[in-house]
């Protein structure tokens, strides 16, 4: 059996989820914490490879014993989150754990992911949002918000999203199915939520940059379908900053993982 852990983290101090040779990573911290708790090295596979500065409200990772032996522990499952968190820095916390079959894969078995992007919309940036939201000083009024919503609706459905993929990516199949694409206001925050069966490299951040160009009148929302169909990255908006992005939810098929 493998252990599936559910965790949250602030990505500010990390070079991303995956271990990197030139910086601290969330995976590296999890490697150290699981070895300290269980007494032997573990292999940890995450549900996503979040970039440097990206946060996660709900991230999933599968823990197995390195070398192919069965992962074993006398610690009750309900106590594992607290025990692991005791070996982690304050900006990484495990809040749930469950046992899954050895054939489970934390990334390839995902059926849907949902991201949240937070934009702080006042002339002066709040000190409490620095590193946790992007800053858009120009006022997004109701009319601009309506244009953003019109544009966001154009991303729903199955499309080729090559126009919203970072240049240089080597992904061949750029077709994805988006099931949620919504813009809302919450006080001084503009929130964008998007769910899909998969995402391309920088896809959410480029969509957000495009939506901000729509809000600022640089792109007409009616042009979004044509931009998408063009598959031309240069026609979409800029890449929004990493620190506004959060992995919000990860869904697995219920027959594979009972808890979502």
C-alpha positions in Angstrom: 0.0 0.0 0.0 0.9 3.6 -0.5 0.1 6.6 1.7 -1.8 9.4 0.0 -1.3 12.7 1.9 -3.2 15.9 1.4 -1.3 19.1 2.1 -1.3 22.8 1.8 1.7 25.1 1.3 2.8 28.6 0.6 5.2 28.5 -2.3 7.0 31.8 -1.6 10.1 30.3 -0.2 10.4 27.4 -2.6 11.6 26.9 -6.2 8.4 24.8 -6.8 7.2 21.4 -5.7 9.8 19.2 -7.5 13.3 18.7 -6.2 15.7 21.1 -7.9 19.5 21.2 -7.7 19.7 25.0 -7.1 17.0 25.7 -4.5 14.7 24.5 -1.7 11.6 22.6 -2.8 8.4 21.3 -1.2 9.2 17.7 -2.3 12.6 18.0 -0.7 11.0 19.0 2.6 8.5 16.1 2.4 11.4 13.7 1.7 13.1 14.8 4.9 9.9 14.7 6.9 8.8 11.2 5.9 12.2 9.8 6.5 12.3 11.4 9.9 8.9 10.0 10.8 9.0 6.5 9.3 12.8 5.9 9.8 13.6 5.1 6.2 13.8 6.9 2.8 10.6 7.3 0.9 9.7 8.1 -2.7 7.1 10.9 -3.0 5.1 11.5 -6.2 3.1 14.7 -6.3 -0.1 15.4 -8.2 1.5 18.4 -10.0 4.7 20.2 -10.6 3.9 23.7 -9.3 6.3 26.4 -10.3 8.4 28.6 -8.1 6.2 30.9 -6.0 3.0 29.0 -6.7 0.9 28.0 -3.7 -1.4 25.0 -3.0 -4.6 25.0 -1.0 -5.0 21.3 -1.6 -2.1 19.3 -3.0 -1.9 15.5 -3.0 1.2 13.3 -2.9 1.7 9.5 -2.8 4.3 8.2 -0.4 6.0 4.8 -0.9 9.0 3.1 0.6 12.1 3.5 -1.5 13.5 0.2 -2.8 10.1 -1.4 -3.4 9.4 -2.7 0.1 6.0 -2.1 1.7 5.5 1.2 3.5 4.8 0.2 7.1 4.1 2.2 10.2 2.6 1.7 13.6 1.3 5.3 13.7 -2.5 5.4 13.4 -3.6 6.9 10.0 -5.5 9.7 11.7 -2.4 10.8 13.5 0.0 10.8 10.5 -0.9 14.4 9.4 0.0 15.9 12.7 3.1 13.8 13.0 4.4 14.7 9.6 3.6 18.3 10.0 5.8 18.3 13.2 8.7 17.7 10.9 7.8 20.3 8.3 8.3 24.1 8.2 5.3 26.3 9.1 4.5 27.0 5.5 3.9 23.4 4.6 1.1 21.4 6.5 -0.3 17.9 6.0 -4.0 17.8 6.9 -5.2 14.4 5.8 -3.8 10.9 5.0 -5.2 7.7 3.6 -4.0 4.3 2.3 -4.3 3.6 -1.4 -3.3 0.7 -3.6 0.3 0.3 -4.9 -0.8 0.9 -8.5 -2.1 4.4 -7.6 -0.3 7.3 -9.3 -0.8 10.7 -7.7 -0.3 12.6 -11.0 -1.5 10.3 -13.8 -4.7 9.2 -12.0 -6.0 12.7 -11.5 -9.3 13.2 -13.3 -9.6 17.0 -12.7 -7.7 19.9 -11.2 -9.0 23.3 -10.1 -6.8 26.4 -9.8 -7.6 29.7 -8.1 -5.9 32.9 -9.2 -6.1 35.9 -6.8 -5.7 39.5 -8.0 -5.6 42.4 -5.5 -7.3 45.3 -7.2 -6.4 48.6 -5.5 -4.0 51.4 -6.4 -1.7 50.5 -3.5 -0.9 46.9 -2.7 -1.9 45.5 0.6 1.1 44.3 2.7 -0.9 41.3 3.7 -1.3 40.2 0.0 2.4 40.6 -1.0 3.5 37.3 -2.4 0.0 35.9 -2.1 -1.8 37.8 -4.9 -1.0 39.6 -8.1 -1.4 43.4 -8.1 -3.6 45.2 -10.6 -3.6 48.9 -9.6 -6.0 50.0 -12.3 -9.6 49.8 -11.1 -11.6 46.9 -12.6 -15.1 48.3 -12.6 -18.3 46.4 -13.2 -18.1 46.9 -16.9 -14.6 45.5 -17.1 -15.5 42.7 -14.8 -18.4 41.8 -17.2 -15.9 41.7 -20.1 -13.7 39.4 -18.1 -16.6 37.1 -17.5 -17.6 37.1 -21.1 -14.0 36.2 -22.1 -13.8 33.5 -19.3 -16.8 31.7 -20.7 -15.0 31.3 -24.0 -12.5 28.9 -22.4 -15.2 26.4 -21.4 -15.3 23.1 -23.3 -12.7 21.2 -25.2 -10.2 23.3 -27.1 -6.6 23.4 -28.3 -5.0 25.7 -25.8 -1.6 26.0 -27.5 -2.0 29.8 -27.6 -2.0 29.8 -23.8 1.1 27.6 -23.4 4.6 28.9 -22.5 6.8 29.1 -25.6 9.4 26.3 -25.7 7.1 23.7 -24.2 7.5 20.3 -25.8 3.9 19.1 -25.2 2.5 17.6 -28.4 -1.2 17.2 -27.4 -2.4 20.6 -26.4 -6.1 19.8 -26.3 -7.7 20.2 -22.9 -11.3 20.2 -21.6 -12.2 23.1 -19.2 -15.2 22.5 -17.0 -15.1 25.7 -15.0 -14.0 29.2 -15.9 -15.4 31.9 -13.6 -14.5 35.4 -12.6 -15.8 37.0 -9.4 -15.2 39.9 -7.1 -14.7 39.5 -3.4 -14.0 42.9 -1.8 -10.7 44.2 -3.2 -9.9 40.8 -4.8 -10.7 39.6 -8.3 -10.8 35.8 -8.2 -10.5 33.5 -11.2 -11.4 29.8 -10.8 -10.7 27.3 -13.6 -11.0 23.5 -13.6 -9.9 21.1 -16.3 -8.8 17.6 -17.0 -5.3 18.9 -17.3 -3.3 22.1 -17.9 -0.4 23.1 -20.1 2.7 24.8 -18.8 1.8 28.4 -17.6 -1.7 27.9 -19.1 -3.7 29.4 -16.2 -1.2 32.3 -15.8 -1.5 33.2 -19.5 -5.3 33.0 -19.4 -5.3 35.3 -16.5 -2.9 37.7 -18.3 -5.3 37.6 -21.2 -8.3 38.3 -19.0 -6.5 41.3 -17.5 -5.9 42.6 -21.1 -9.6 42.2 -21.7 -10.4 44.1 -18.5 -8.0 46.9 -19.6 -9.5 47.1 -23.1 -6.5 45.7 -24.9 -8.4 42.6 -26.1 -12.0 42.4 -27.0 -13.7 39.4 -25.4 -15.3 38.5 -28.7 -11.7 37.9 -30.0 -11.0 35.1 -27.6 -12.3 32.2 -29.8 -10.1 33.5 -32.7 -7.0 33.7 -30.4 -7.6 30.2 -29.2 -8.1 28.8 -32.7 -4.9 30.6 -33.9 -2.7 28.5 -31.6 -0.5 31.6 -31.6 1.0 32.4 -28.2 1.9 36.0 -29.3 -1.8 36.8 -29.7 -2.7 36.0 -26.1 -1.9 38.2 -23.0 1.2 38.2 -20.9 2.0 35.5 -18.3 0.6 36.7 -14.9 2.9 36.4 -11.9 3.3 33.0 -10.2 2.5 34.2 -6.7 -1.2 34.8 -7.5 -1.8 31.2 -8.4 -3.1 28.4 -6.1 -3.7 24.8 -6.8 -7.2 24.7 -5.2 -8.5 21.2 -5.6 -7.5 17.8 -7.0 -10.1 15.1 -8.0 -9.5 11.4 -8.4 -12.1 8.9 -9.7 -14.0 7.6 -6.7 -13.1 4.0 -7.4 -9.4 4.9 -7.1 -9.5 7.3 -4.2 -12.6 7.6 -1.9 -11.7 11.0 -0.4 -11.6 14.2 -2.5 
